[in-house]
């Protein structure tokens, strides 16, 4: 019976992680240069295979990746396809069974969704907003790549709880801000709220539901608060 329970639990874990996106606060990071050429050089030095980058959005992808040097040995692939959410991240199927440090991740960029969400497909976003949301997805990878198989299992089960997901996504935004992408994330946050006519954004799954107070993803004012906190921390050192 115990063996059967473990098998079922493993199946649930893999299934959930394959269909959902994946938090731990990082240290503030400073980027020496904001130029695309400098950031491209950073990516090359990080041993990224640029052929895995989406050709249409290479500039934004490079800008975001350059803020995550700790992912230099983590395989990350980008795919453009029809998807309900603007972006989502998952480990590849077989790498789910591998220990941390040996997994491969896929970031899916949506080019088609339901009509109500077409305004927030990736191609319709401002450039800074694209960088911000890619940064959010990379922040998921930063967090998830540090987790053991058992910890990954707990995260997968957490996807069944909407309040757990509120906390997970909010803290993932924290990681993104800590990596120097606060302004870009704020652009994304403002754009999606203006486009969807909402004060709070809880994700595409709630597009047809009323959400009056759950801040799953940080509001612009919250992002600014954390940017100021990180700036104060850097200045203190």
MARKE-123875 format. One record per atom (N, C-alpha, C): x, y, z. Coordinates in steps of 0.05 Angstrom, whole numbers, plus 32768, in hexadecimal, padded with zeros to 4 digits. Layout:
N
XYZ...
***
This chain:
237
80107FE880008000800080008011801980008027801A8010803980318012804680367FF7804D80207FE9805A80237FCF8047802F7FBB802D80277FBC801980327FAA8015804F7FAF801580577FC9801180737FD0802880847FC5804180797FC7805880887FBE8057808B7F9F804E80767F92804C80787F758038808C7F6C8021808C7F7A800C80A07F74801580BC7F79802480BF7F90802E80DA7F97804280E47F82805380D27F78806680DA7F64805880E27F4A804480D37F43803580D97F2B802780F47F2D801C80FA7F44800F81147F488023812B7F46803B81267F528050813B7F51805881427F35805E812D7F25806681317F098050813F7EF9803881367EFD802181417EEE801D815F7EF4801E81667F0D801A81817F15803081937F0B8049818A7F0D805F819B7F058061819E7EE78056818B7ED98055818D7EBC804081A17EB2802C81A77EC3801781B87EBA801681D37EC8802981D77EDB802981F17EEA804481FD7EEB804582177EF3805E82247EF78068821F7F13808282247F16808C82217F318090823C7F3E80CF82557FB080D482717FAF80E782767FC780F782817FCD810E82847FDD811A829F7FD5811E82AF7FE8812782CA7FE2814582CA7FDC814C82D57FC5816882D67FBD817582F07FC7819082F27FC2819E830A7FCA819C831F7FB3819C83387FBA819A834C7FA581B2834A7F9381AE834C7F7881C383497F6581C583637F5581DD836B7F4E81E183837F3E81EC837B7F2381E183867F0E81EB83827EF381FD83997EEB821583937EE3822983A87EDD822083BA7EC6821583AE7EB1820C83BD7E9A81F183B47E9081E183C77E8681C783C17E7C81C683BE7E5E81DD83C17E5181DE83BF7E3481D983A27E2B81CB839F7E1481C683847E0A81DF83757E0381F383837DF9820C83767DF2821A836A7E0B821A837A7E20822683717E39821783597E4481FC835B7E4381EC83457E4E81F0832C7E3D81F2832F7E2381F783197E118211830B7E178226831B7E1E824083107E25823E83017E3F822D830A7E51822982FC7E6B821D82E07E65820882E07E5381FB82C77E4C820F82B37E40822082BD7E2D823482AC7E21824782A17E35824F82B17E48826282A87E5D825582947E70823A82947E70822B82817E81822682677E73823282637E5B8230824A7E4C821382447E43820282587E3F81E882537E3581E9824F7E1781DA823C7E0D81D882377DF181C382497DE681CB825E7DD781B882727DCE81A382677DBB81A8824F7DB0819582437D9E817C823B7DAD817E82397DC7816682327DD78155824B7DDE815F82627DD78151827A7DDD813C827F7DC68125828B7DCD811182907DB8811B82A77DA6811F82A17D8D812A82B57D7A811A82CF7D7A810082CD7D7C80EF82E57D7B80F382F77D9380FB82EB7DA980FD82FA7DC2811982F77DCF812D82F47DBE814882F07DC9815283077DDA814C831F7DD2815583377DE0814A83377DFD813083337E00812483337E1A812D831B7E2C813183047E1F813A82ED7E2D815682F17E38816882FC7E27818383017E30818483157E478173832A7E458172833E7E5A816A83317E758157831F7E74814D83137E8D816282FF7E97816C82ED7E86817F82D97E8E819982E47E9A81A182FC7E9181BA83087E9B81B8830F7EB881A1830F7EC3819D83157EE0819D82FC7EF181A182E57EE581A082CC7EF481B982BB7EEF81D182C47EF781E982B57EF281EA829A7F0081DA82977F1581DA827D7F2381CD82677F1281C0826E7EFC81B4825A7EEB81C682527ED481E0825A7ED581F282557EBF81F582387EB881F182267ECB81F482097EC581D981FB7EC581C4820A7EC581A981FE7EC4819E82007EA8819881EA7E9B818D81EA7E80817181F67E80816D820B7E70815382187E6E814C821B7E50813582107E48812C82127E2D811382237E2B811082307E1580F982417E1080E982377DF980CF82357DFC80BD822C7DE680A6823F7DE3809F82457DCA808882567DC4807282447DBA805B82457DC7804482347DC0802B823E7DCC801582337DC57FFB823A7DD07FFA82327DEE7FF382447DFF7FF2823F7E1C7FDF82537E287FD0824A7E3C7FBD825B7E4A7FCA82737E577FDF826E7E667FED82837E74800282907E62800A82A97E68801D82B77E58803782A97E57804282A17E6E805A82907E708055827C7E86806282657E84806382517E9A807C82417E98808482377EAF809E82287EB0809A820D7EBD80A881F97EB280A681DE7EBD80C081D07EB780C781BC7EC780DE81AB7EC080D581977EAA80E8818E7E9A80E1817A7E8780D981607E9580CB814F7E8780BF81377E9480D481267EA280E9811E7E9380FC810B7E9E810E81187EB3811381327EB18124813F7EC4811781427EDF80FC813F7EE080ED813F7EF980F781297F0C810281147F01810B80FD7F11812981007F18813581167F108151811A7F168155812B7F2F816B81297F3C8170813A7F54817581577F4C817381697F5F817781857F59819381897F4D8195819B7F3B81AF81A07F2E81B181907F14819E817F7F0F819F816F7EF6818581707EE6817581857EEB815C81877EDE815D819B7EC7814B81977EB4814981AA7E9D812D81B67E9F812C81D07E99811381DF7E9C810A81EA7E8180F081EC7E7E80E481F77E6680D2820F7E6D80D782267E6080C6823D7E6380B5823F7E4A809B823D7E4D8088823E7E37807D825A7E34808182657E1C807782807E16805E827D7E05804882887E0E802F82857E00802D82987DE98025828D7DD18020829E7DBA8002829E7DB37FF2828E7DC27FD6828D7DBD7FC782827DD57FB1828F7DDC7FA182877DF37F84828F7DEE7F74828F7E037F5882977DFF7F5782B57DF97F4282BE7DEC7F4082DA7DE37F4482EE7DF97F3982E87E107F3982FB7E277F5683007E317F6882ED7E2B7F8482EF7E357F9782F77E1F7F8D82FB7E067FA083017DF07FB0831B7DF47FA4832E7E037FB283477E087FCC83427E187FCD832C7E277FE583287E387FF683107E2E7FF283097E15800582F57E09802083047E06803582F47E06805082FF7E07805583147DF2804D830F7DD9805383217DC38045833C7DC68030833E7DD6802283577DDA802C83677DF28040835D7E00804B836B7E188060837F7E10806383957E1F807983A77E1B809383987E2180A983A17E1680C383937E1980CA838F7E3780C883A47E4780CF83A17E6380BE838D7E7280A4838C7E6A809283787E76809A835C7E6F80A483587E5680AD833E7E4E80C583357E5F80D783487E6380EF83427E7380E7833B7E9080D3834A7E9A80CA83457EB580BD832A7EB980AC83227EA7809F83087EAA80B282F07EA580C582F47E9380DA82DF7E9080EA82DD7EA980F082F47EB680FE82F47ECF80EF82E57EE580D582E87EE580C482DA7EF880C682BC7EF480C582B37EDB80C882967ED580E3828B7EDC80F8829B7ED7811382937EDE811682917EFD810782A27F0B810782A17F2880FB82877F3280E7827D7F2480DD82627F2B80F3824D7F298103824F7F148118823B7F10812D823E7F25813482577F2D8147825B7F42813E824D7F5C812582507F62811A82437F7A811882257F77810D821C7F61810881FF7F5E812181EF7F5B813681FB7F4F814F81EC7F4A815E81E67F64815581F37F7A816281EE7F93815381D97FA4813D81CF7F9A812C81BD7FAA813381A07FA4813181907FBA813481747FB7811B81687FAB811C814E7FA4810581417F9980ED81427FAC80F2813E7FC580DC81407FD980D1815C7FDB80E281707FDB80D8818B7FDC80C881927FC380D181877FAC80C2818B7F9380A6817F7F9580A581687FA2808B815B7FA68078816C7FB6808381797FCA8072818B7FDB806981A37FCB807A81AE7FBA807281C47FA9805C81BC7F96805E81A47F8B804A819A7F78802F81987F86802F818D7F9E8016818B7FAD800B81A67FB4801D81B97FB8801581D47FBF800581E27FA8800881D87F8F7FF981E37F797FDB81DE7F7B7FD481CC7F8D7FB881C67F917FAB81D97FA47FBB81EA7FB17FB181FD7FC57FB582197FBB7F9F82287FB77FA182437FAB7FB082567FBD7FAE82537FD77FBC82657FE97FDA825F7FE97FE182467FE67FFE823F7FE48009824C7FCA7FF9824B7FB5800282577F9B800482757F9E7FF382827FAD7FF5829F7FB2801182A57FBE801882967FD28032829A7FDF804A82947FCD8048827E7FBE805E82767FAD8063828A7F97804E82947F8A805282A77F75805B82C27F7F805182CA7F96805982E47FA2807782E37FA9808082CD7FB5809C82CA7FBC80AE82C77FA380A382BC7F8E80B282BB7F7580B782D77F6A80A382E87F6C80A683047F6580BC83117F7580BE83097F8F80D483147FA080EF830D7F9580F282F47F8C810B82EB7F81811282FB7F6880FE83007F588102830F7F3F810C832C7F4680FF83387F59810783537F62812383537F6D812A833F7F7D8145833D7F88815A83397F73815383307F5C8166832C7F46816883447F34815D835B7F3D816183747F2E814D83797F188137836A7F178123836D7F028109837A7F0C810B83887F2280F383947F2D80E483A77F1B80F383B97F0D80E683CB7EFA80D883BD7EE480E483A87ED980D883997EC480BF838A7ECD80C2837F7EE580AB83707EF1809483847EF7809B839C7EFF808783B07F04807883B87EEA808783B97ED4807A83BF7EBA806683A97EB3806E83907EB7805C83797EB38044837B7EC5804883807EDE803383827EF2801F83987EEA802983AF7EE2801783C57EDB800883BE7EC1801683B37EAE800983AD7E947FF283997E977FF783847EA67FE283707EA87FCA837A7EB87FCE838B7ECB7FB883967EDB7FA883AA7ECA7FB683B97EBA7FA883CC7EA87F9983BE7E927FA583A97E877F99839A7E717F81838A7E7A7F83837E7E927F6D836D7E9C7F5A837C7EAF7F5F83967EB27F4D83A77EC37F49839B7EDF7F5F83977EEC7F5E838C7F077F7383987F197F6E83997F327F8283A47F457F96838E7F4D7F8B83757F517F9B835E7F587F9B834A7F427FB1833D7F3E7FB383287F297FBA830E7F367FA982FA7F327FAD82E07F3E7FB582CA7F297FB782D37F117FBF82C07EFC7FA882BB7EE77FB082B07ED17F9E82AB7EBB7F8682997EC37F8B82877ED67F7582757EDF7F5E82847EEB7F63829C7EF47F4E82AC7F027F4482C37EF07F4982C17ED67F4182D77EC57F2382DB7EC47F1382C67EC97EF682C97EC97EEA82C97EE57EFB82CD7EF97EF282CE7F147EF882E97F217EE882F17F337EED830B7F417F0283077F577F1783187F567F2C83167F6A7F3083327F757F2883367F8E7F2883517F997F4083567FAC7F4E83427FB57F6283487FC97F7A83347FCA7F7A831F7FB97F91830C7FBB7FA883167FA97FBE831D7FB57FD583277FA67FE883107FA17FE082FE7F907FF182E77F89800B82F17F7B800783037F68801E830F7F5B801F832C7F64803883367F6A803B83507F76802F83667F66802183787F74801883917F68802F83A47F64802D83B77F52804383CA7F4D804E83D77F67803C83E07F78804583ED7F91805483DA7FA3804D83C17FA3805C83AD7FB3807783A87FA8807983A77F8E809383A37F8080A683BB7F87809B83D37F8780AB83EB7F8D80B583E97FAA80A483DF7FBC80AC83DD7FD880C383CA7FDB80C383B37FCE80D983A07FD080F283AA7FC280EF83BA7FAC810683C57F9F811583D97FB2810583E97FC0811183FC7FD3811F83EC7FEA811383D67FF2811F83C68008813A83BB7FFE813B83B17FE5815483A57FDA816983BB7FD7816083D37FCE817283E97FCA817F83F17FE5816F83F17FFA817983F88014818D83E3801E818883CA8017819A83B5801F81B583B8801181B483BE7FF781CD83C27FE881DD83DA7FF381CF83F07FF881DC8408800281E88404801D81DC83F2802D81E683ED8048820083DE8047820583D08031821E83C1802E823383D1801F
***
